[in-house]
Amino acid sequence: MIGIYCRISKHKAEGKDVSIETQLEQGISFAKSEGLEYKSFIDRAISGTKDDIKDRPEFALLLDSINKGIITKVFCFDQSRIERNSRIWNLFVYTMQKAKCQYYPGGTFLDLDVPANRLFTGIISLTNEFYSTLTGQKVKLAHYKNSLKGKSHGITAYGYIRDENGLLKIHEEQAKVIRRIFKMSGDGIGVYTIAKKLNEEGVPTKFNDYTGQFKRRDKYTNQYTFFRKEDVRWRGNVVYLILVNQIYKGIRKWNGGENETKVPAIINETIWDSVNKNLEENRKKSGKRDEYHYLLNGLVFCGICGKEYRGKKRLKGRDNAYKCKSKLRDPHSCTSRALSIPKLETFIIKHLFESKDLQKFLASQSENKAETDNLNKKLILLKKDIETLKKAEKKAYDRLLDPEFENDEEIKERLRTIKKKIQDHEQNIEIIENKLIERDSKNRIARINKIIGEYKLTSGFDETKALVHSIIKKITIQHNYRKDSKGGYFIIHIEYKGFDESITFLTQWNALKWYQIGYYRSSAITKEDLQDDTDLLKYFIKASGKKIEVPKDFVGSEVYGGGKGESIIELKQNELIYFD
């Protein structure tokens, strides 16, 4: 399979570079001309100068696919798509050589095993890096010179647009909103109330007129979350930043505030100064506003509507809970109920790091080798089948090269079938290899024990969050009402990274006692479980009257088990953890 890698830089994403579509089109055209199956890897708005491949997720995935043997050929529009950084190029060449993967820049084969080619591409890599550095310096200099003339670059402030000369002029419709924000603030209305009112009235933000997405990377999981620009809403901190921005009284600061230029003012300087004086006095009265840290943001989801639960806390308000995002916008959109931040976070910490039940549950996976053995057998058979299929594929190609058979539709159909089988086998191999990695008992258990052992009561927020996010894959919360139970009850389902197994807890509305009510396993966990499953299967076989035996590769049954009531985690009010 050929991997088609496409990339475009962020600052060139508006049409100043070869588009992703053009790159992809050429790659697909080449793949089809060679009769190759293909898979695309696309990094949008990402610089080739980045030194860490984590910042280039699709490129990292391409390298991983090459290492696994899924991708055996790589196409790119030109070398600059791969990198503008010599370190990244050296990594790419090393990966390609090690995997014996073929390289097709622009559709022409370039043998990276030839020293002269490596020298040539190495020089190109250094040139690309130098060009990027030089270009960056030129861009900065151009921006500096333009700023001295009053011209702007990048995203313009809300309330302004650029004229044909690049100078800022007032956007009248947005300016009305700016003036209103300053008036409301001058009347004593807080920034969060202002934002709420603007949202209720449907006042568009700066980004609502744009299509596309924002992306945000979780520094703990390296996972990206995408947001549509048309969904961006007013927030209190955005309103605050508008109020303190001197641009609205006609002063545009840039270069870290060291330089300034004059621009058309939207707000009278007297009004601006008055509003900011009030903001400063209010800040002094209230003291420094503490920022609350949310331990579980990005992990918790609603079991009713599927939306993410997000932490919401106001130091002077009643909010102090994880809430379904759909309810944050419309209280009637979901029947879910919010769950106390300190109670949920304290429960998770106790469950992961203080209760021994989790370690026992996950560590017991090491006792089951049957499934791992079965997966390894399947892997060997699939690889043998691929070897056989590739021999058949070569024979079919040889037949097609014979003028006598070049128009033989039967051979062509056979070739398509063979290619499809090879592709399916390769995908299955990848799935099995991933499962084997996940089921590497020694690695899994060692990892879990290490993570759990690293936690201390004195661990700070960042350390604790990193540990929690490295263990938990997903938390699902579902609230159920009961007439005979005040406030109903919550069902909390926890999935763990690297494990098929999961655990379910139940807690009442006050969330102080958490009962384990069930678990899920894809196969037998312990030897005793496997024996029980085997005996049960034998019983059913016997009862059916069929002359069949228990398969040799039987690894136990998929089970949704009930809790034994042994795992109870109890919270005390004076022991709740707060990450203020």
C-alpha positions as CSV (number, residue, x, y, z in Angstrom):
1,M,0.0,0.0,0.0
2,I,1.2,3.5,-0.9
3,G,1.0,6.3,1.7
4,I,0.1,9.7,0.2
5,Y,1.5,12.5,2.5
6,C,0.1,16.0,2.1
7,R,0.9,19.1,4.2
8,I,0.3,22.8,4.0
9,S,1.6,25.5,6.4
10,K,-0.8,27.5,8.5
11,H,0.3,30.9,7.0
12,K,0.0,29.5,3.5
13,A,-3.3,27.8,4.0
14,E,-5.2,30.6,2.2
15,G,-4.0,29.9,-1.3
16,K,-0.3,30.9,-1.3
17,D,0.9,27.3,-1.6
18,V,0.1,24.1,-3.4
19,S,-3.3,23.1,-2.0
20,I,-4.0,19.9,-0.1
21,E,-6.5,19.0,-2.8
22,T,-3.9,19.3,-5.6
23,Q,-1.3,17.3,-3.6
24,L,-3.9,14.6,-2.9
25,E,-5.2,14.5,-6.4
26,Q,-1.7,14.0,-7.8
27,G,-1.0,11.2,-5.3
28,I,-4.2,9.4,-6.0
29,S,-3.6,9.7,-9.8
30,F,-0.1,8.2,-9.3
31,A,-1.4,5.3,-7.1
32,K,-4.1,4.4,-9.7
33,S,-1.6,4.5,-12.5
34,E,0.5,2.0,-10.7
35,G,-2.4,-0.2,-9.7
36,L,-1.7,0.5,-6.0
37,E,-4.0,0.7,-3.0
38,Y,-3.5,4.0,-1.1
39,K,-4.0,5.7,2.2
40,S,-3.8,9.4,2.7
41,F,-2.1,11.2,5.6
42,I,-2.9,14.9,5.7
43,D,-1.5,17.6,8.0
44,R,-3.4,20.8,7.5
45,A,-2.0,24.2,8.6
46,I,1.1,22.6,10.1
47,S,4.6,23.9,9.6
48,G,7.3,21.6,8.2
49,T,9.8,23.3,10.5
50,K,8.4,21.7,13.6
51,D,11.0,19.6,15.4
52,D,8.6,17.3,17.3
53,I,6.6,14.9,15.2
54,K,3.9,15.0,18.0
55,D,3.0,18.4,16.5
56,R,2.4,16.6,13.1
57,P,0.0,13.8,14.0
58,E,-0.6,12.5,10.5
59,F,3.2,12.4,9.7
60,A,3.7,10.5,13.0
61,L,1.0,8.1,11.9
62,L,2.7,7.7,8.5
63,L,6.0,6.7,10.2
64,D,4.2,4.3,12.4
65,S,2.4,2.7,9.4
66,I,5.8,2.4,7.7
67,N,7.4,0.7,10.7
68,K,4.5,-1.8,10.9
69,G,4.8,-2.7,7.2
70,I,1.3,-1.4,6.3
71,I,2.8,1.3,4.1
72,T,5.5,0.1,1.7
73,K,5.7,3.1,-0.6
74,V,5.4,6.9,0.1
75,F,4.3,9.6,-2.3
76,C,4.6,13.3,-1.7
77,F,4.3,16.4,-3.9
78,D,7.9,17.3,-3.2
79,Q,10.4,16.9,-0.4
80,S,9.4,20.2,1.3
81,R,6.0,18.5,2.1
82,I,7.9,16.0,4.3
83,E,10.1,18.6,6.1
84,R,11.7,21.9,6.4
85,N,13.8,20.6,9.2
86,S,17.0,18.4,8.6
87,R,16.4,16.4,11.8
88,I,12.9,15.3,10.6
89,W,14.3,14.4,7.2
90,N,17.0,12.2,8.8
91,L,14.3,10.4,10.8
92,F,12.2,9.9,7.7
93,V,15.2,8.5,5.7
94,Y,16.1,6.2,8.6
95,T,12.5,4.9,8.9
96,M,12.2,4.3,5.1
97,Q,15.5,2.5,4.9
98,K,14.8,0.3,7.9
99,A,11.4,-0.8,6.5
100,K,12.7,-1.0,2.9
101,C,10.0,1.5,1.9
102,Q,10.1,3.1,-1.5
103,Y,10.0,6.9,-1.9
104,Y,8.2,8.7,-4.8
105,P,8.6,12.5,-4.6
106,G,6.4,13.9,-7.4
107,G,5.7,10.4,-8.6
108,T,9.3,9.6,-9.5
109,F,11.1,6.8,-7.7
110,L,14.1,7.9,-5.7
111,D,16.2,5.2,-4.2
112,L,17.3,6.3,-0.7
113,D,19.7,3.4,-0.4
114,V,21.9,5.1,-3.0
115,P,24.5,7.3,-1.2
116,A,24.4,10.0,-3.9
117,N,20.7,10.3,-3.5
118,R,20.9,10.6,0.3
119,L,23.6,13.3,-0.2
120,F,21.4,15.2,-2.7
121,T,18.3,15.0,-0.5
122,G,20.3,15.9,2.6
123,I,21.4,19.1,0.8
124,I,17.8,19.8,-0.2
125,S,16.8,19.4,3.5
126,L,19.4,21.9,4.7
127,T,18.3,24.3,1.9
128,N,14.7,23.9,3.0
129,E,15.6,24.6,6.6
130,F,17.7,27.6,5.7
131,Y,14.9,28.9,3.4
132,S,12.3,28.6,6.1
133,T,14.5,30.5,8.6
134,L,15.3,33.2,6.0
135,T,11.6,33.5,5.0
136,G,10.6,33.7,8.7
137,Q,13.1,36.6,9.2
138,K,11.8,38.4,6.1
139,V,8.2,38.0,7.1
140,K,9.0,39.4,10.6
141,L,10.8,42.3,9.0
142,A,8.0,43.0,6.6
143,H,5.4,42.9,9.4
144,Y,7.6,45.3,11.4
145,K,7.9,47.8,8.5
146,N,4.2,47.5,7.7
147,S,3.3,48.1,11.4
148,L,5.3,51.3,11.4
149,K,3.1,52.5,8.6
150,G,0.0,51.6,10.5
151,K,-0.7,48.4,8.6
152,S,-1.7,45.2,10.4
153,H,-1.3,41.5,9.8
154,G,-2.9,38.4,11.2
155,I,-6.4,38.4,12.8
156,T,-7.8,41.9,13.1
157,A,-9.4,43.0,16.4
158,Y,-13.2,42.7,16.7
159,G,-14.7,46.0,15.5
160,Y,-12.1,46.5,12.7
161,I,-11.4,45.4,9.1
162,R,-8.6,46.2,6.7
163,D,-9.0,48.6,3.8
164,E,-7.4,48.1,0.4
165,N,-4.0,49.5,1.7
166,G,-3.9,47.1,4.7
167,L,-4.8,49.9,7.2
168,L,-7.4,49.3,9.9
169,K,-10.8,50.9,9.5
170,I,-13.9,50.6,11.7
171,H,-16.4,47.8,11.1
172,E,-19.6,49.7,11.9
173,E,-21.8,46.7,12.9
174,Q,-19.2,45.2,15.2
175,A,-18.4,48.7,16.5
176,K,-22.0,49.0,17.8
177,V,-21.4,45.8,19.8
178,I,-18.1,47.2,21.2
179,R,-19.8,50.5,22.3
180,R,-22.6,48.5,23.9
181,I,-20.1,46.3,25.8
182,F,-18.4,49.4,27.2
183,K,-21.7,51.0,28.2
184,M,-22.9,47.8,30.0
185,S,-19.6,47.6,31.8
186,G,-19.8,51.3,32.7
187,D,-23.3,50.6,34.2
188,G,-21.8,48.1,36.5
189,I,-22.6,44.9,34.6
190,G,-20.0,42.1,35.0
191,V,-18.2,40.6,32.0
192,Y,-19.8,37.1,32.4
193,T,-23.3,38.7,32.5
194,I,-22.4,40.7,29.4
195,A,-21.3,37.6,27.6
196,K,-24.5,35.7,28.6
197,K,-26.7,38.5,27.4
198,L,-24.9,38.7,24.0
199,N,-25.3,35.0,23.6
200,E,-29.0,35.1,24.5
201,E,-29.6,37.7,21.9
202,G,-27.6,35.8,19.3
203,V,-25.0,38.5,18.7
204,P,-22.4,36.9,16.4
205,T,-18.8,36.6,17.5
206,K,-15.9,37.5,15.3
207,F,-15.6,33.9,14.1
208,N,-19.2,33.1,13.3
209,D,-18.9,34.4,9.8
210,Y,-16.1,31.9,9.1
211,T,-16.2,28.2,8.2
212,G,-13.6,25.7,9.3
213,Q,-12.3,24.5,12.7
214,F,-10.2,25.4,15.6
215,K,-8.1,22.6,17.1
216,R,-6.9,22.3,20.7
217,R,-4.4,19.8,21.9
218,D,-4.6,18.3,25.4
219,K,-1.1,18.6,26.9
220,Y,-1.7,15.5,29.0
221,T,-3.1,13.2,26.3
222,N,-1.8,14.8,23.1
223,Q,-5.3,14.3,21.8
224,Y,-6.9,17.0,19.6
225,T,-10.3,18.5,20.1
226,F,-11.9,20.3,17.2
227,F,-14.3,23.2,17.4
228,R,-16.3,24.7,14.5
229,K,-15.8,28.5,14.1
230,E,-19.5,29.0,13.6
231,D,-20.1,27.6,17.1
232,V,-17.8,30.0,18.9
233,R,-19.8,32.0,21.6
234,W,-19.1,35.0,23.8
235,R,-17.2,34.3,27.0
236,G,-16.5,36.5,30.0
237,N,-12.8,36.5,29.4
238,V,-13.3,37.6,25.8
239,V,-15.4,40.5,27.0
240,Y,-12.8,41.4,29.6
241,L,-10.0,41.4,27.0
242,I,-12.1,43.8,24.8
243,L,-12.6,46.2,27.6
244,V,-8.8,46.4,28.5
245,N,-7.6,46.6,24.8
246,Q,-6.3,50.1,24.1
247,I,-7.0,49.7,20.4
248,Y,-10.6,50.8,21.0
249,K,-9.4,54.2,22.2
250,G,-7.2,54.5,19.1
251,I,-3.9,53.0,20.2
252,R,-2.7,49.8,18.6
253,K,0.2,48.2,20.5
254,W,2.4,45.5,18.9
255,N,5.8,43.9,19.2
256,G,5.0,42.9,22.8
257,G,3.7,46.4,23.6
258,E,7.0,48.0,22.8
259,N,5.6,49.8,19.7
260,E,2.4,51.6,19.0
261,T,0.5,53.2,16.2
262,K,-2.6,55.3,15.9
263,V,-5.8,53.8,14.6
264,P,-9.4,55.0,14.3
265,A,-11.0,55.0,17.8
266,I,-14.3,53.3,18.5
267,I,-14.5,54.4,22.1
268,N,-14.0,57.9,23.5
269,E,-10.8,58.0,25.5
270,T,-12.6,59.4,28.6
271,I,-15.1,56.5,28.5
272,W,-12.3,53.9,28.0
273,D,-10.3,55.3,31.0
274,S,-13.4,55.4,33.2
275,V,-14.4,51.8,32.4
276,N,-10.9,50.5,33.0
277,K,-10.6,52.4,36.3
278,N,-13.7,50.7,37.5
279,L,-12.4,47.3,36.4
280,E,-9.2,47.9,38.3
281,E,-11.0,49.0,41.5
282,N,-13.3,45.9,41.3
283,R,-10.3,43.7,40.9
284,K,-8.6,45.2,44.0
285,K,-11.8,44.8,46.0
286,S,-12.4,41.1,45.0
287,G,-8.7,40.3,45.1
288,K,-7.0,38.0,42.6
289,R,-9.5,35.7,41.0
290,D,-8.4,32.2,41.5
291,E,-8.5,29.9,38.6
292,Y,-10.1,26.5,39.2
293,H,-8.4,23.5,37.7
294,Y,-10.5,20.7,36.3
295,L,-8.9,17.3,36.7
296,L,-11.2,15.3,34.3
297,N,-12.0,17.7,31.4
298,G,-11.7,15.7,28.2
299,L,-12.5,12.4,29.8
300,V,-16.1,12.6,31.0
301,F,-19.1,12.1,28.7
302,C,-22.9,12.0,29.1
303,G,-24.5,8.6,28.9
304,I,-27.7,10.0,27.7
305,C,-26.9,12.4,24.8
306,G,-23.2,11.5,24.3
307,K,-21.9,15.1,24.8
308,E,-18.9,15.8,26.9
309,Y,-19.2,16.8,30.5
310,R,-17.3,19.9,31.4
311,G,-16.3,21.3,34.7
312,K,-18.0,24.6,35.7
313,K,-17.1,26.5,38.8
314,R,-17.8,30.1,39.9
315,L,-16.2,31.1,43.1
316,K,-19.1,33.5,43.9
317,G,-21.8,31.4,42.4
318,R,-23.6,28.1,43.0
319,D,-21.9,26.3,40.1
320,N,-19.4,23.7,41.3
321,A,-20.0,20.6,39.1
322,Y,-19.3,18.7,35.9
323,K,-22.2,19.4,33.6
324,C,-23.3,18.0,30.2
325,K,-22.2,20.5,27.5
326,S,-25.6,20.4,25.9
327,K,-27.2,21.7,29.1
328,L,-24.7,24.5,29.4
329,R,-26.3,26.0,26.3
330,D,-29.9,24.8,26.8
331,P,-30.9,23.5,30.3
332,H,-33.8,21.5,28.7
333,S,-31.7,19.8,25.9
334,C,-30.7,16.7,28.1
335,T,-32.1,15.0,31.2
336,S,-28.7,14.5,32.6
337,R,-27.8,15.9,36.0
338,A,-24.6,17.7,37.1
339,L,-22.2,15.9,39.5
340,S,-20.1,17.7,42.1
341,I,-16.6,18.5,41.0
342,P,-14.7,17.7,44.3
343,K,-16.8,14.5,44.8
344,L,-16.2,13.1,41.4
345,E,-12.5,14.0,41.3
346,T,-11.9,12.7,44.8
347,F,-13.7,9.4,43.9
348,I,-11.5,8.9,40.8
349,I,-8.3,9.6,42.8
350,K,-9.3,7.1,45.5
351,H,-10.4,4.5,42.9
352,L,-7.1,4.8,41.0
353,F,-4.5,5.3,43.6
354,E,-5.9,4.3,47.0
355,S,-8.1,1.3,46.3
356,K,-6.4,-1.9,45.7
357,D,-9.4,-3.4,43.8
358,L,-8.4,-1.8,40.5
359,Q,-4.8,-3.1,40.7
360,K,-6.2,-6.6,41.5
361,F,-8.7,-6.4,38.6
362,L,-6.3,-5.2,36.0
363,A,-3.3,-7.3,37.2
364,S,-5.3,-10.5,36.9
365,Q,-5.0,-10.1,33.1
366,S,-1.5,-11.6,33.3
367,E,-2.9,-15.0,34.2
368,N,-4.7,-15.4,30.9
369,K,-2.3,-16.4,28.1
370,A,-4.8,-18.3,25.9
371,E,-6.1,-15.3,24.0
372,T,-2.6,-13.9,23.4
373,D,-1.6,-17.3,22.0
374,N,-4.6,-17.4,19.8
375,L,-3.9,-13.9,18.5
376,N,-0.3,-14.9,17.7
377,K,-1.5,-18.0,15.8
378,K,-3.9,-15.8,13.8
379,L,-1.1,-13.4,13.0
380,I,1.2,-16.2,11.7
381,L,-1.6,-17.6,9.5
382,L,-2.4,-14.1,8.1
383,K,1.2,-13.4,7.2
384,K,1.6,-16.8,5.5
385,D,-1.6,-16.1,3.5
386,I,-0.2,-12.7,2.4
387,E,2.9,-14.4,1.2
388,T,0.8,-16.9,-0.8
389,L,-1.4,-14.1,-2.1
390,K,1.6,-12.0,-3.2
391,K,2.9,-14.9,-5.2
392,A,-0.5,-15.3,-6.9
393,E,-0.5,-11.5,-7.5
394,K,2.9,-11.7,-9.2
395,K,1.7,-14.6,-11.4
396,A,-1.4,-12.6,-12.4
397,Y,0.7,-9.6,-13.3
398,D,3.0,-11.8,-15.4
399,R,0.0,-13.2,-17.3
400,L,-1.2,-9.7,-18.0
401,L,2.2,-8.8,-19.4
402,D,1.7,-11.6,-22.0
403,P,0.1,-10.0,-25.1
404,E,-2.1,-13.1,-25.3
405,F,-3.8,-12.3,-22.0
406,E,-3.5,-8.5,-21.6
407,N,-7.2,-8.1,-22.2
408,D,-8.3,-11.1,-20.1
409,E,-11.0,-9.7,-17.8
410,E,-11.0,-12.9,-15.7
411,I,-7.3,-12.4,-14.8
412,K,-8.0,-8.7,-14.0
413,E,-10.9,-9.6,-11.8
414,R,-8.7,-12.3,-10.0
415,L,-6.0,-9.6,-9.5
416,R,-8.6,-7.2,-8.0
417,T,-9.8,-10.0,-5.6
418,I,-6.2,-10.8,-4.6
419,K,-5.4,-7.1,-3.9
420,K,-8.6,-6.8,-1.8
421,K,-7.7,-9.9,0.2
422,I,-4.1,-8.6,0.8
423,Q,-5.5,-5.3,1.9
424,D,-8.0,-6.9,4.3
425,H,-5.2,-9.2,5.7
426,E,-2.9,-6.2,6.3
427,Q,-5.7,-4.4,8.1
428,N,-6.4,-7.4,10.3
429,I,-2.7,-7.8,11.0
430,E,-2.6,-4.2,12.2
431,I,-5.6,-4.8,14.5
432,I,-4.1,-7.9,15.9
433,E,-0.7,-6.3,16.5
434,N,-2.3,-3.5,18.3
435,K,-4.3,-5.9,20.5
436,L,-1.1,-7.8,21.3
437,I,0.6,-4.6,22.3
438,E,-2.3,-3.8,24.6
439,R,-2.3,-7.3,26.0
440,D,1.3,-7.4,26.7
441,S,0.7,-8.3,30.4
442,K,4.1,-7.5,31.7
443,N,4.2,-4.1,30.0
444,R,0.6,-3.3,31.0
445,I,0.8,-4.3,34.6
446,A,4.2,-2.7,35.0
447,R,2.9,0.5,33.5
448,I,-0.2,0.5,35.8
449,N,1.9,-0.3,38.9
450,K,4.4,2.4,38.0
451,I,1.7,5.1,37.5
452,I,-0.2,4.2,40.7
453,G,3.1,4.1,42.6
454,E,4.0,7.6,41.4
455,Y,1.0,9.2,43.0
456,K,1.4,10.8,46.4
457,L,-1.0,12.8,48.6
458,T,1.3,15.7,48.0
459,S,1.2,15.5,44.2
460,G,0.3,18.8,42.6
461,F,-2.5,19.3,40.1
462,D,-0.4,18.9,36.9
463,E,1.2,15.7,38.1
464,T,-2.1,14.2,39.3
465,K,-3.9,15.1,36.0
466,A,-1.1,13.6,33.9
467,L,-1.3,10.3,36.0
468,V,-5.1,10.2,35.8
469,H,-5.2,10.8,32.0
470,S,-2.5,8.2,31.4
471,I,-4.8,5.5,33.0
472,I,-8.3,6.4,32.1
473,K,-9.6,6.3,28.5
474,K,-13.2,7.4,29.1
475,I,-15.7,8.1,31.9
476,T,-19.4,7.9,31.1
477,I,-22.0,9.4,33.5
478,Q,-25.7,8.5,33.4
479,H,-28.2,9.9,35.8
480,N,-31.4,8.0,36.6
481,Y,-34.4,9.3,38.5
482,R,-36.3,7.1,41.0
483,K,-39.4,8.0,42.9
484,D,-38.2,6.2,45.9
485,S,-34.8,7.8,45.9
486,K,-34.2,11.5,46.6
487,G,-32.4,13.0,43.6
488,G,-32.1,9.6,41.9
489,Y,-28.7,7.9,41.3
490,F,-25.6,8.1,39.0
491,I,-24.1,5.2,37.1
492,I,-20.4,5.8,36.4
493,H,-18.7,3.6,33.7
494,I,-14.9,3.7,33.6
495,E,-12.8,2.5,30.6
496,Y,-9.0,2.1,31.0
497,K,-6.2,2.7,28.5
498,G,-4.6,-0.4,27.1
499,F,-7.3,-2.7,28.6
500,D,-10.5,-4.1,27.1
501,E,-11.9,-4.4,30.7
502,S,-14.0,-1.8,32.3
503,I,-15.8,-1.2,35.7
504,T,-19.1,0.3,36.6
505,F,-20.0,2.1,39.8
506,L,-23.3,3.4,41.3
507,T,-23.7,6.3,43.7
508,Q,-26.7,8.1,45.2
509,W,-27.4,11.8,44.5
510,N,-25.2,13.0,47.4
511,A,-22.2,11.0,45.8
512,L,-20.5,10.0,49.1
513,K,-20.7,6.2,48.7
514,W,-19.6,4.6,45.5
515,Y,-20.6,0.9,44.9
516,Q,-19.0,-1.3,42.2
517,I,-22.0,-2.8,40.5
518,G,-20.5,-4.5,37.5
519,Y,-17.6,-5.1,35.2
520,Y,-17.0,-6.0,31.6
521,R,-14.4,-8.4,30.1
522,S,-14.0,-9.5,26.5
523,S,-12.6,-12.9,27.6
524,A,-11.8,-14.9,30.7
525,I,-9.6,-13.0,33.1
526,T,-8.2,-15.7,35.4
527,K,-7.5,-19.4,35.0
528,E,-10.5,-20.1,37.2
529,D,-12.7,-17.9,35.0
530,L,-11.5,-19.8,31.9
531,Q,-12.2,-23.1,33.5
532,D,-15.7,-22.0,34.5
533,D,-16.4,-20.8,31.0
534,T,-15.1,-24.0,29.5
535,D,-17.2,-26.2,31.8
536,L,-20.3,-24.1,31.0
537,L,-19.6,-24.4,27.3
538,K,-19.2,-28.2,27.6
539,Y,-22.6,-28.3,29.4
540,F,-24.4,-26.4,26.6
541,I,-22.7,-28.6,24.0
542,K,-23.8,-31.7,25.8
543,A,-27.3,-30.4,26.3
544,S,-27.6,-29.6,22.6
545,G,-26.8,-33.1,21.6
546,K,-24.2,-31.9,19.0
547,K,-21.0,-33.8,18.5
548,I,-18.6,-30.9,18.8
549,E,-15.7,-30.1,21.1
550,V,-14.6,-27.0,22.9
551,P,-12.3,-25.2,20.4
552,K,-8.6,-25.4,21.3
553,D,-8.2,-21.6,21.0
554,F,-11.2,-20.9,23.3
555,V,-10.3,-17.9,25.5
556,G,-13.5,-17.7,27.6
557,S,-16.7,-15.8,27.1
558,E,-17.5,-12.1,26.8
559,V,-19.0,-11.2,30.1
560,Y,-20.9,-8.4,31.7
561,G,-20.5,-9.3,35.3
562,G,-22.3,-8.0,38.3
563,G,-20.5,-6.4,41.3
564,K,-20.1,-8.5,44.4
565,G,-20.5,-5.4,46.7
566,E,-16.9,-5.8,47.8
567,S,-15.7,-2.6,46.3
568,I,-17.1,0.4,48.1
569,I,-15.4,3.7,48.1
570,E,-16.6,6.1,50.7
571,L,-15.9,9.8,50.7
572,K,-15.9,12.1,53.7
573,Q,-16.7,15.8,53.4
574,N,-13.6,16.9,55.2
575,E,-11.4,14.7,52.9
576,L,-12.7,16.1,49.6
577,I,-9.9,17.3,47.3
578,Y,-10.1,20.8,45.8
579,F,-7.8,22.0,43.0
580,D,-8.3,25.7,43.6
